[in-house]
Amino acid sequence: MYRCDKCGDTYKETLYAGGQSEVSEVITDAEGNPLTNAEVTVTEVNTGETFTLTTDENGCLDYVFPEGTWELLIHKDGYTDTYAYVTVADGDAEVDIPAVETNPCDCLCHQTNIFAKIFRIILKICKMFGIDVHCCDDSPLNDI
């Protein structure tokens, strides 16, 4: 059993052939608050192996990663999906987990997919014709 240094939770070791490294990180939002019960989809970049973890009630993500380069997609409703990375080599882990930003809503003006890009082009055209455009939260879309 392992104990997380950051939140105190205990968890079982996952055994893999070759090197591995324990990663215990508290996932936080931009204000430093723990992101509890966030879904973390983990993918090994080279093999495509995928599994899902969940942060606990303290926002802690505990796992023993085998050697490889791991991409983590952190998802929680109300927040922007955020990518993080864990690289394990020779039993050492390099961890890059940024703070997760709050997403004010799920409307097109706050997304980054292709439909949102098309939406922004339409809004720029509206702006060229002097049409006052506002987001769903009634804030002006001045950054378009």
C-alpha positions in Angstrom: 0.0 0.0 0.0 1.1 3.5 -0.7 0.1 6.8 1.0 -0.3 10.0 -0.9 2.0 12.7 0.5 -0.4 15.4 -0.5 -3.8 14.2 0.6 -3.1 11.2 2.9 -5.1 8.6 0.8 -3.9 5.0 0.6 -3.9 2.9 -2.6 -2.6 -0.4 -3.9 0.5 -0.6 -6.0 -0.1 -1.6 -9.6 2.7 -3.9 -10.8 4.3 -3.7 -14.2 7.3 -5.4 -15.7 10.0 -2.8 -16.1 10.3 0.6 -14.5 7.4 2.4 -12.9 6.8 5.5 -10.7 4.3 6.5 -8.2 2.5 9.7 -9.1 0.4 11.5 -6.4 -0.8 14.9 -7.5 -3.6 17.1 -6.3 -5.5 18.5 -9.4 -6.6 22.1 -8.8 -8.5 24.8 -10.6 -6.9 28.2 -11.4 -7.7 29.4 -7.8 -5.9 26.5 -6.2 -9.1 24.7 -5.1 -8.9 20.8 -5.4 -10.9 19.4 -8.4 -12.8 16.6 -6.7 -14.3 13.6 -8.6 -12.8 14.8 -11.9 -12.6 12.1 -14.6 -9.0 11.6 -16.0 -8.7 9.7 -19.2 -5.1 8.3 -19.4 -3.6 7.3 -22.7 -0.1 5.9 -23.4 1.1 8.0 -26.3 3.0 5.2 -28.1 0.8 2.2 -27.6 -2.7 3.8 -27.3 -3.4 2.0 -24.1 -6.2 3.9 -22.4 -7.9 3.8 -19.0 -9.8 6.1 -16.7 -9.0 7.4 -13.2 -11.0 9.6 -11.0 -9.7 12.2 -8.5 -10.9 11.6 -4.9 -12.7 14.0 -2.6 -9.4 15.8 -2.0 -8.7 16.3 -5.7 -5.9 13.7 -5.4 -4.9 11.6 -8.4 -2.9 8.5 -7.2 -1.5 5.9 -9.6 1.7 3.9 -10.2 2.5 4.6 -13.9 4.7 2.2 -15.9 7.4 3.5 -18.1 6.1 5.5 -21.0 4.7 8.8 -22.0 1.2 9.3 -20.7 -1.3 11.9 -21.8 -4.0 12.8 -19.3 -7.3 14.4 -20.3 -8.8 16.0 -17.2 -12.6 16.5 -17.4 -15.1 17.9 -15.0 -18.4 19.7 -15.9 -18.0 23.4 -15.5 -14.3 23.3 -16.3 -12.3 23.4 -19.5 -11.0 20.0 -20.6 -7.3 20.1 -19.8 -4.4 18.0 -21.0 -1.6 17.0 -18.7 1.4 14.7 -19.2 3.4 12.1 -17.2 6.6 10.7 -18.5 8.2 7.7 -16.7 11.7 6.6 -17.5 14.0 4.5 -15.3 11.6 4.6 -12.4 11.4 8.4 -12.3 8.4 10.5 -13.3 8.3 13.9 -14.9 4.8 15.4 -14.2 3.3 18.4 -16.0 -0.2 19.0 -14.7 -1.5 22.6 -15.3 -4.3 24.2 -13.3 -7.8 23.5 -14.8 -9.6 26.6 -15.9 -13.2 27.3 -15.2 -15.4 27.1 -18.2 -18.3 29.6 -17.8 -20.7 27.5 -20.0 -20.9 25.0 -22.9 -22.0 27.5 -25.5 -20.1 27.9 -28.8 -18.5 31.2 -27.8 -16.5 29.4 -25.0 -15.4 26.3 -27.0 -12.5 25.6 -29.2 -13.8 23.0 -31.7 -14.3 23.6 -35.4 -18.0 24.6 -35.0 -16.9 27.3 -32.5 -14.3 28.6 -35.0 -17.0 28.8 -37.7 -19.3 30.6 -35.1 -16.5 33.1 -34.5 -16.2 33.9 -38.2 -19.9 34.5 -38.4 -19.6 36.8 -35.4 -16.8 38.7 -37.0 -19.0 39.3 -40.1 -21.8 40.5 -37.8 -19.4 42.9 -36.1 -18.2 44.3 -39.5 -21.9 45.2 -40.2 -22.2 46.9 -36.8 -24.3 44.2 -35.2 -23.7 44.2 -31.4 -23.0 40.6 -30.4 -23.1 39.3 -26.9 -22.4 35.9 -25.3 -24.8 33.8 -23.4 -23.7 35.4 -20.2 -24.6 38.8 -21.8 -20.9 39.9 -21.9 -19.9 41.6 -25.2 -17.7 39.5 -27.4 -14.9 42.0 -27.8 -12.2 39.5 -28.2 -13.5 38.2 -31.5 
